[in-house]
Amino acid sequence: MFNIELKEVHIGKAIKERLEEIKMTKTEFGRLIGVPQQHVNRIFERDTIETKKLMRICRALDFNFFALFCQFPTNISAYLSAVALGDGDANNNLGETAILSQLEILKVKLGEARGTETDLRDQIAGLKDNIEQLKSNLRDKDEIITLYKERK
């Protein structure tokens, strides 16, 4: 009826991938979800998980793992979308799950962009250090030249 494509997901692997993606330690993750660090590896091995625990994990990792299990079709029929008319504008109200799925994709892209920004800032800082070192070397060279000229 709704043409929702359900997917088989190994939830433990997905959680581990997200943890690695955001560079969070197992200890920190365990603390956030209220389990000892030793139990975190068991979570990674599981292909299913209780809903309440998955909700805590979603909050801790700022990611909607529920969206991984289903994919709504990109072509939304008139039956699935409601059209709201107001002030002459027509707005399609898409399903919340489809929007959340797109938001998760954008969050990942934003995280990657932030990582790139951090890398670039680190490179700039390194280049500034190199420039200062070169300036210092030039000052030392100028002093040596001045001393050499004074001795002549």
Buried (B, 14 or more C-beta within 10 A) or exposed (E): EEEEEEEEBBBBEBBBEBBEBBEBEBEBBBBBBEBEEEEBEEBBEBEEBEEEBBBBBBEBBEBBBBBBBBBBEEEBEEEBEEEEEEEEEEEEEBBEBBEEBEEBEEEBEEBEEEEEEEEEEEEEEEEEEEEEEEEEEEEEEEEEEEEEEEEE
